Structures are given as structure tokens and as C-alpha cells.
Amino acid sequence: MIIPHRELSPEALQGIIEDYVTRDGTDYGAIETPLQHKVVQVKRQLDKGNYFILYDMELQTTVIVSKDQLPDKLGVEN
């Protein structure tokens, strides 16, 4: 299920994005980028429709994925 990021409270959105950018495997290159800068980058991608927040009701988890990582069944057009 796609969660519209604009419908989340600022605090909830901040928490989801911070969780995403601090996970192992999230790579921003050779130079360390400050947390707040990473958050701004991800928020921009959400605003542009390049990233989406998905909620898995079975696992009760939230993830951020790029548009090309979305499952086809969610029906977001390219």
C-alpha cells in the first residue's frame, strides 16, 4: 500500500525518512553527508514522485522505494 507522504504529520514523515537514510546499505557516495541533508534529498524525491512510501500491512513495516522499485500491482505510471 502506498502511503501519500503529504498526508503524514511532519514528525511521522521525518521519522520514516530518517529511518530510511540511516539504514545499513544506504549509500550516498564517498563523502559523508549530514543526516539533515540526506533527509532533504529524500523529501525532494518524494515530492517529485521519484520515491514512494510503502506500508506492508502483514509485516507492519514502512519502506521508501524508488519509482522503478515499485511492484507492478501498485499501478503507478512512469
C-alpha positions as CSV (number, residue, x, y, z in Angstrom):
1,M,0.0,0.0,0.0
2,I,1.4,3.4,-1.0
3,I,1.2,6.0,1.8
4,P,0.9,9.6,0.4
5,H,3.7,11.4,2.2
6,R,1.8,14.7,2.2
7,E,-0.8,13.1,4.4
8,L,1.6,12.3,7.1
9,S,2.4,14.6,10.0
10,P,5.8,16.4,9.7
11,E,7.0,14.3,12.6
12,A,6.0,11.0,11.2
13,L,7.5,11.8,7.8
14,Q,10.7,12.9,9.4
15,G,10.9,9.7,11.3
16,I,10.3,7.5,8.3
17,I,12.9,9.4,6.2
18,E,15.5,9.3,9.0
19,D,14.9,5.6,9.4
20,Y,15.4,5.1,5.7
21,V,18.6,7.2,5.4
22,T,20.3,5.7,8.4
23,R,19.8,2.0,7.4
24,D,22.8,-0.1,6.5
25,G,23.3,-0.1,2.8
26,T,22.1,3.4,2.1
27,D,25.0,4.8,0.1
28,Y,25.4,8.5,-0.6
29,G,29.0,8.3,-2.0
30,A,32.5,8.6,-0.7
31,I,31.9,11.8,1.2
32,E,29.9,11.6,4.4
33,T,26.6,13.6,4.0
34,P,25.0,15.1,7.1
35,L,21.7,13.5,8.2
36,Q,19.6,16.6,7.6
37,H,20.9,16.9,4.0
38,K,20.0,13.3,3.3
39,V,16.5,13.9,4.7
40,V,16.1,16.9,2.4
41,Q,17.3,14.9,-0.6
42,V,14.8,12.1,0.1
43,K,11.9,14.5,0.7
44,R,12.6,16.2,-2.7
45,Q,12.4,12.8,-4.4
46,L,9.1,12.1,-2.6
47,D,7.8,15.5,-3.7
48,K,8.9,14.8,-7.3
49,G,7.2,11.4,-7.4
50,N,10.5,9.6,-7.8
51,Y,10.3,7.9,-4.4
52,F,7.3,6.4,-2.6
53,I,6.5,5.3,1.0
54,L,5.1,1.8,1.1
55,Y,3.4,0.2,4.1
56,D,3.3,-3.6,4.4
57,M,0.2,-4.4,6.4
58,E,1.3,-8.0,7.0
59,L,4.7,-7.1,8.4
60,Q,3.6,-3.7,9.7
61,T,6.7,-2.1,8.3
62,T,7.3,1.1,6.2
63,V,9.9,1.4,3.5
64,I,10.8,4.0,0.9
65,V,11.4,2.8,-2.6
66,S,12.2,4.4,-5.9
67,K,9.6,4.5,-8.6
68,D,11.3,1.8,-10.6
69,Q,11.3,-0.5,-7.5
70,L,7.5,-0.3,-7.1
71,P,5.7,-3.6,-7.5
72,D,3.7,-3.5,-10.8
73,K,0.5,-4.3,-8.9
74,L,0.5,-0.8,-7.3
75,G,-0.1,0.7,-10.7
76,V,2.0,3.9,-10.6
77,E,2.6,5.1,-14.2
78,N,6.1,6.0,-15.4
